Amino acid sequence: MTTHQLPKRVLVAGGAGFLGSHLCDALLARGMRVLCVDSFHTGRRRNLRRHRNDPRFRLLEADIAFDPLPEERLDWVFNLASPASPPHYQADPVRTMMTNVLGTQNLLALAARHGARFVQASTSEVYGDPELHPQREDYWGHVNPIGTRACYDEGKRAAEALCYDHMRAEALDLRVARIFNTYGPRMRADDGRIVSNLLVQAQEGREMTVYGDGSQTRSFCYVSDLVRGLMALMEVEKTPDGPVNLGNPDEVSILALAQRIRDTMRTPSRIVFLPLPSDDPKRRRPDISRARSLLDWCPAVPLDDGLARTAAWFAQGGRARTGEDSFARPAE
């Protein structure tokens, strides 16, 4: 078998997380060899249990900011390693910043040494509380650099800068995905994201919490659509000239989302309103013209279908129980 016929070797940093584990599934389904690197700061071993006996899958517990990374042939590197919900990234803001800056630098250097193609999972948070709507990739953003969200917002902005510095200095083949709100099975019930919060509260018959008056908007993309976008971004032969938004352009207010979930689940829960967190974006909607033209990509899963699938996952035991967060095969 010649080199170009060998299965691609792919490193997925943050591969035990909500999004990363779905990406590992997709890569393995395509016959690739996957090295999952995760610190388990927010990722879960239970997300990877289906692959424990797959010889094409390896799991390495490591912190990309501070631990050695394996020196081996790599074709692709996906960097999804960072807490992505405010309660998690604000719990240890210094660690969040270092993961996004030092960790990204370490992965970029590794990719450069092995000539690997690189996808950086950035975020719509780089746009901050945007003054341009919908958000295009050429918008520089409106971010509070010293606020409570800055560890994530500015960490991701710095990571993007590092990516493009490496591209200019070393001709590294890299792509940056600016990911908008994503939801689906394997979300953590305690991650503080609006979809998981509302679904779990509704299922348990508790009060459903909406922050502010609920008029702030988001655009929710189902996880399978997002993974398809990440794969398309990695596979496109011509390196995109700048970041690419990946998200669902269908915009919905948070109050409307809460009412939709309550009505669909026929829960007695009432909606209550709490103070809006600082620097919370008022509107969020991606312009995905670049993704459509460069990747031939757009979301396909309607919000109601995605919410139903996610609700079913939580109802069927999606919340971790004692002993479930284990992985029988030792880390390699």
N, C-alpha and C positions, 0 to 999 in steps of 0.2 A: 504494500500500500504506500503510495507516495505521500509526501507531507501535506499537500493541499487536500488530500482525501481523508486525513485523520479528523476525528471529531474535534470540534473547537473546544479549547480549554478556557473556561470562564471563571473569573473570580467575582463573587457578589459580596461586597462589604455591606453589612446590615441585612444579610440574607435570612435571618431568623425573625425579622420584623413582619408586620402586617403586609406591606407591599413587597418587601424583599423575598418573603417565602413564596408568594404567588409568582414572582419572577423566576425563582429557582424551579418551581413546578414547570413553568413554560419552557425553560431551557432544557431541562431533562426530557420533557416530552418531545423535544426536537432532536434528541439523541446526543446532546452535548455533555461534556464532563464539567462538573460544577464544584468549585471550592467555595464554600460558604464561610465567611469570616464574620464573627459577631462577638461583641463583648457581653451580650445578654444584659446590658443595662436596661433596655426596654424590650428587646426581642425575647422570644420564647422558644425553647426547644420543642415544645409540643407542636409548633407550626411545621416542624421538619420531620416528625416521626414517620411519615409515610415513606421517607427516603432512607431510613436507617440501614436497610439491607441492600441498598443499591450501590454496586461497586463503582458507579460513575460519580457518586456523590461523596464529598468529604466535608467534614465540619471542623473548623478551627476556632476555638475560643480565644480571641485576642482583641486588644484595643488598638485600633489602627493608628491612634495618635502616639502611643507609647511602647507598644510591643513590636518585636521583630515580625516582619512579613516574609512568607516563604519565597525563596528565589527559585522559580521554575518557569518553564515555558508557558506563556499566557497569550491568548489571542484577543480576548475581550476582558475589560474590567468595568464593572458597574459599581459606582459609589453611591449607596443608599444609606450609609452609616451616619445617622443622627437622630436623636429624639425629634419627633415632628409635631407633637401637640403641646400647647402652652404649659399645662401642669408638669409635663415631663421635662421639657427643655428649660423651664424656669426653676425646676427643683435643684439643678446643679448648673448654673449658667456658665461657670468657668469651663467645666467639662464639655458643655455643649459647644462653646466657642472653639476649644482646642480640638474637638473631634472634627469640626468643620474646617479648621485652618491647618493644624498640624497633620491631622488624619488625611485630609485631601492631598496635602503636599507629599506625604509618604506614598500614597497610592499613585499619584502622578509620576513620581520618580520611579516607582516599580514598573509602571506601564512603559515609561520611556526606555528603561533598561531592556525590556523584552519586546519592544516594538508592538505593544498591544493597543488596540483601539479602545477608547475610554469614553464612557458616558457618566456625566455628573448629574445626579438628581438634585437640582436646585428647586426653587419654590416660588410660588406667587407672592410669598412674603417679601421678596426683594422689592416689590412695588410699594410696600408699606400700606399706608392709608391713601390710596391713589387719587390723584387729581385728574387723571385721564381715565375715561371709561368708554368702552371696555379697554383692557390693558393690552397694548402691543409690545412686542419685544424691544422696540426702539425707545420705549419710555424708561427714563432713568430712575423713577420711583420717588416716593415721598416718605422717608423712613426716619424715625427718631433714633439717632445713634447712641443715646444713653438711656433709653427707656427699658422697661422690664422685658420687652420682646427682643431687644437688640442682640442678645447672645445668639439668637437664631437668625433674625433678619440680617444682621451685619455679618454673622459668621458665614451665611450662604453667599452674601455679596462678595466677601473676601475670597471664598472658595472659587467663585466664578472668575475673579481677577487672576487667581493663581492658574486656573485652567488656561486662560487665554495667554498669559505670560509664557507658560510651558509650550503652548502651540507655536507662539512666535519664536521662542528661543530654540526649540528642539524639533520643530515640525511634527509635533505629536498630533495624531489623528484623534481629535476629541469632539464630543458633542455635549451640549448642555440642555437639559430638559427643565423647564420651569413648570413645576407640577402644581396644579390647582387642587382644591379640596377633593380628596379621594375617599371612598367608603366601600365597605363590603365585608364578607366573612373574614375572621381573624383579627378584626379590630379589637383592641382591649376595651373591656367594659369600663375600666378606670382611667382611660386615656384623656378624658375631658373634652373630646371632640363632640361637636354638636349632634351628629347623627347617632353615635353610640350612646351619648347621654340620654337623648330623647327616646330612643328605642328601648333601652333598659328601664328607664323610668315608666314608660307606658306599659311594658310587659309586667312590671311589678305593681302597677296601679298607684304609683307614687306621683307626687306633683311633678309636672314637666317644667323644667326651668328654662326660661328665655332671658337673655341678658339685654339690658336696655329696653326699648319698646318693641324690639323684634323687627324693626324696619330695615336693619342692615341686611345686605344680600350676600349670598354665596352661590357658587355654581358647582354642583356635585357630580363627580365622575366615578362610575362604577369601576372596581379594581381590575376586572378583566379587560376593559377598554384601555385603562391606563397602561397595563402591562403590554398590551398589543402596541401601544404608542411607543413605549420604551424599546421594544424589540425592533420596530420599524426605524426608529432613530439610530439604533446601533447598526442596522443592516444596510441603510442607504449608502451607496458607494461614494457619492459626492459629499464631502464634509460640509455641513450647513455653515453659512457665514453668519455666525452668532447664535444665541439661544433660540430654542423653540418652545412655545407654550404648548403644554399638554393638559387639557381639561375639557369640561363640558360647558359650552357657551350658553346653556339654558340657565337663566338666572332666577333665583327664588328667594324671597325674604325668609328670615329665620322664623318669624311668626307663622307664615304660610306653611313652612315645613312642619312645624310643631302641630298645626291644625290638621295637616295631611296625615301625619303619623297617628294622631289621636283618632281621627275618623276611620282610617283604614283598620286600625287594631281594635276599634270599638271599646276603648278603655274608659273607665270612669275618671281617669286622671284629669285634674284641672291644670291649666297653664298659669304659672306664676312668673313674675318679672323680678329680676335681680339687677343690681347696678352693672353697667357696662364696664368691662375691664379697660385699663388704659391702653391707648394706641390701637384699639380694636378697629380694623378697617370697616368703613361704612358700606362700601360696595366692592364686589369682587366678581369679575367676569372676564374670561380670556377671549382675546381675539385669536382664533386658531387658523387664520388664513395661511400662515407659513406651514403649519402641520398638514393642512389639506393639500397644498401645492407641492411641498417637498417630499412628504411621506405618504400621500394619498390616505390620510388618516382622519377619522372623526369618530366620536363616540357613537355606540349603537344601542346601548342598554338604557331604556327609559327609566326615569327616576322611580316611578312606582314599582317597576319590576325589580330594580336593584334594592329598594328598601324592603320589599317582600322577601327577597333572598337573604338579606342581612338579618332581618327579624327572625327568619326561620333558623338561621345558624345560631343566634343567641338563644332561641327557645329550645334548641336541641342540645344545649350544653356548651355553648360557645364561651361561657365564662369559666376560667380555670378552676379546677378543684384540686384538693391536696393530692400530691403524687402524680399529677398529670404533666408537670413541667419537667419531664425526664427524657433522656435520649439514650437508649440502651447501648448503642455502639460508641465506644470511647472516641473522644476528639483525636484527630490525627494532626 
